[in-house]
Amino acid sequence: MTIKVARAYDPPGAEDGYRILVDRLWPRGISQEKADVDLWLRDVAPSSALRTWYEHRVERWPEFRERYREELAAHGELLDLMSDIEQHHGAVTLLFGARDVDHNEAQVLLEVLASHPKHVHH
């Protein structure tokens, strides 16, 4: 079971598995074919208000992470869905459009999913 992150602009990799776009907006200037997205999960992205406040300013990163984690706490069903997809496909890649590969919502989502309880299906 693997979850990793990648920029939507990077070419898809053989180990990507199921590719989920976790941005609220479609990344500028990239076609759906080229992005090779299996699922666009807009609702798991940071709220528009949080995204506007953050503006990808690194000095706001710690607070952004905290606020986004609070938002995600209210989206348990989406986290469950993503965990189920990972279990079913074995590998999931969370795609984001931001230039900053270290400070973006996909990184926070990766942390949250790592500690999210997994369901056991019988």
Buried (B, 14 or more C-beta within 10 A) or exposed (E): EEBBBBBBBEEBEEEBBBBBBBBBEBBEEBEEEEBBBBBBBEEBBBEEEBBEBBEEEEEBBEEBBEBBEEBBEEBEEBBBBBBEBBBEBEBBBBBBBBEEEEBBBBBBBBEBBEEBEEEEEE
